[in-house]
Amino acid sequence: MSMGKDQEKLAIERKLAHCRELAKRYTDEPTAKHIRELEKELQDALYALEFAPQK
């Protein structure tokens, strides 16, 4: 993985960790739903970054 991808991965992982902390604090709808949606988007972005075809 290139240096740019490593930094991007770290940034996404930080956002994901923050998202999970927010999910613990905010359990009421609709906020909790938005946090879950954001977490899913971040997980998808991380997966895409980790398993993207090598150029």
N, C-alpha and C positions, 0 to 999 in steps of 0.2 A: 504494500500500500504506500502510495506516495506521501510526502510530507503534508501536502495540502489536504489530502483525504484523511490523514491522521488527525489533523487539527479540526477538520469538519466533523469527524466522528466524535472527537472529544467535546466539541460544542453541542452536538446533538445529545450526547450522553449527559452533559450538565443540565441541559434543558429538560431531559427526561427525568432526571433525579429531582429537579425542582418541581416538575409537574406532579410527581409522586408525593412529594411533601405537601403540596397544595391539596391533593386529593385526600390526604389524612385530615386536613383542617376544614375543608369545605365539603361537607357530605350532603348538603341540601341541593335539591334540583332547583333551577336549571344549571346552576354553577357546576355541580358534580358531573353532569352530563357533558358540559363543554370541556371540562378537564379530561374526562375519559376520551373524548374525541381527539383532543390535542395529543394525549398520550399515544393513541393509536397512530396518528399521523407521524409522530416522532419515531415510533417503533418501525413504521413502514420505511421512513427515510433512512433510518439506521440499517435496516435490512438491505435496502437497495444499495446503499453505499458499501456495505460489507461484501455483498454478493454480485456486484456489478461486473460485467465482463471486463477482463483485463485488455488494455489496448497495447 
